[in-house]
C-alpha cells in the first residue's frame, strides 16, 4: 500500500468497515493528516462523518496487532491534532 511498509491483503480489508478502509487508505502514505481530513474521508460523498476520529480509535488496537500505531500530535497551543500511521519500530525510534 505504501513505501513505508504498510501492507494489508484483501482478506484483511474484509474485516474493516468501509469508513475504516477509507481512513486507512488516507493514512497509508505515512504522512501526518489533520482531524478534519480524516473526518472528511471517513464520511461519504463529500459529507464529513460526525465521528471520523472514532474510526481511528477503532483502528488503533486492530493495527497494533499488525505491528502499527496511529500516534496523535497537537499543533502548537491549538486544539488541532494530526494523526499518522507508522510501524511500531518507527514509533519507538522517534521517542
Number of C-alpha atoms within 10 A of each C-alpha: 12 11 9 14 13 18 11 11 8 7 8 10 13 10 11 15 11 14 18 20 19 19 23 25 13 19 20 19 18 17 13 18 17 17 16 16 15 25 22 20 22 28 18 13 8 9 11 16 18 11 13 21 17 13 20 21 11 12 19 15 14 14 18 13 9 13 13 21 22 21 14 15 12 12 11 8 6 7 7 12 15 18 22 20 25 24 20 15 11 13 14 9 8 6 5
